[in-house]
């Protein structure tokens, strides 16, 4: 394999929209942001040359053209290793900001569980509420991971924090189950049908 073939390739994306295409402009911005694009200027950005990325870029530009805008994507190679390192650093810095937001917010979920436990309120209602919060964190993390192309430094820490929160919620759920489970009298071991009525009666444990 030649040195040129081994160099990472990038996708350069340009989009041109008129002043009256505000909703389309927002859609383009949100889509490119969801892909993790690094902007070089307002309408020019770079992405790694990957199959899934190119597919999404092509779909986006097809819509832009159908709605009267202009757009183009090109495969490029950065000739200088320093430029590649700079660009990777830009991608990683953006992802670390996002991972940092997860790390900043998820302790509130653990703190909420600890507070309810301290108040003796380990209930199914609290489990459902906290589970919904956890699912949002997990979905948020998955979106960040999808656009984390170069293994940003905070990725493992964010994954560990979300996994820890899931373990804490599982333990809290077990406590809620124990707290809300019906109490069975210890001397009532089983129910057997009576011969006369066919209805059940409780049979005390033998001593």
N, C-alpha and C positions, 0 to 999 in steps of 0.2 A: 504494500500500500504506500502511495506517495505521501510526502509530508503535507501537500496541499489537500489531498483527500481526507487526511486525518484531522484537519482543522475543523472546529465546530462551525456550522453554518447557522445563519440567522435569517429571520423573515423581517423585511422592512415593509411597513404598512403605511400608506398615505391615504388620507380621506379628505375630500373637498365637498363642503356643503354650503348652501346659500343661507343668508340670514333668516329666511323664513322657514327653515327646516329644523326648528328648535327641538321637536319631539324626537326626530331621527338623530339629531346630534346627541341628545341624552342617551338614546339607545346605543349608539356607537360607543360613547364614552363608557357606559356601564359594561358593555360586552368586552371591550378591550381591557378594562380594569379587571373584570372577572378572570381574564386570561393572564393577568399579571404583567401587562405590557409596560415597558420602560419608554417613556416619551423623550424624544430628542428635542421636539418643539411641539407646538399646539396640535398639529395635525399629522405628525410623523412619529412613529414609534417602532420599537424593535421587540421581537419575540424569538425564542429558540425555534429552530427548524425541526419541528416534530410533527408526526402524521396527524395527531389529534388537533394540534394547534393550527396547522395549515387548513384542515377541514373546516374548523370554526371560522377562520379568517375568510375563507372563500365564501362561505355562507353569508357572512356579514356583508362582504363587499357586493355580493349579488343583490342583496336587499337594498344597499345604498344606491346602486345603479338603477334598480327598478323604480326607486322613488325619486329619481332625478338628480342624484348626487354623483360624485366621481370617486373612484377608489382604485388603488393598485397595490399589489404586493410583489416583492422581489426577493429572491434568495441572494444573500450576500455572504462574503467571508471577510472578517476583520484581519488585516495583514499583520498587525502588531500584537504580540502576546499581552502587552500591557493594556491594550484596548479591551481584549477579551476578559482579562482579570477585572478591569474597571466595570465592565458590563455585568459580569457575574456578581460583583460586589453590590451593584445597584439592585439587582434582583433579590439578593439575599437580605439587603438592608430593608427593602420594602416588606418582605415576608416576616422579618423579625419584628417589625412594627406591629404586624397583625398578630403574630404569635404572642407578642408582649401584651396585647390587649386581652387575649384569652387568659394569660397568666395573671393579669391584673384583676380580672373580673371573677374568675372561677372560685377563688377563696370565699366569696360571699355565699356560694352554694353550700360549702362545707360548714361555714359559720352558722348558716340558717339551720342546718340539721343539728349541730351541736346545741344551739339555743333551744330548739324544740325538745330535744332530748333532756336538757337540763330542767325544763319546765314540766317534764313528764307528759309531753304531748306527742308521743310517737304514734301517729295515727295514719290510717290509710289515705285520708284526704291530704295530709302533708306529703306522703309518699308520691301521690299522683302529681301534686304541684311541683315537687322537686324533680320528679322524673321528666316532666315536660321541660324544665330548665336544663337538665342534663342532655336531653335530646337536642336542644338548640345549640348547646356547646359542641356536641359531637358533630352536628351538621356544619357548624361554623368551622370547626377544625378541619373537617374533610374538604371544604372548599379551599381553605388556605393550602392544605397539602397538595391539592390538585395543581395549583400554580406555583408550588415550591419546586422549581426545576433543578436547583443546585444544592439541596440539603442545607437550608439556612441554619445557623448555629442554635437557635432557640427551638427548633422543631422537636427534638427529643424531650426537652423540658416541658413543652406544652402538651405533648402526647401523654407524658407521665402524669401531669397534673389532672388531665381529664380522666385518665384511667383510675387514678386515686379517688377522684370524686365518685366514679361509678362504684368502686368498692365500698366507699362510705355509705352510699345510698343503699346498696344491697344489704349492708349490716343494719341500717336504720329500718329497712323494710322488714327484716327478720324480727326486729324488736317490736315493730307495729303489729306484726302477725301474732306474736306471743301475747301482746297486750290486749288485742281485740278478739282472740280466740275464745270461744265459749268454754266456760268452766264445767267439767264433767265431775259430778260427785264421785269421790274415790271408791265408795262401796257399790256403785252401780257399774257392773262389769259388762253385762251383755243384756240383750233383749231377746226373749224366746216366746213364740206363740203359745197361748193357752189352748188346752184341748177343747174347751167348751165354746169359746167365742171366736177363736182364731186371731184375737187381738194380742198385741204384745204386752208383756209385763217385765219389769226390771227384776233381775236376779241378783241378789247381793252376793258379794264375794264370800267364798267359804273361808273360814278361819283355819 
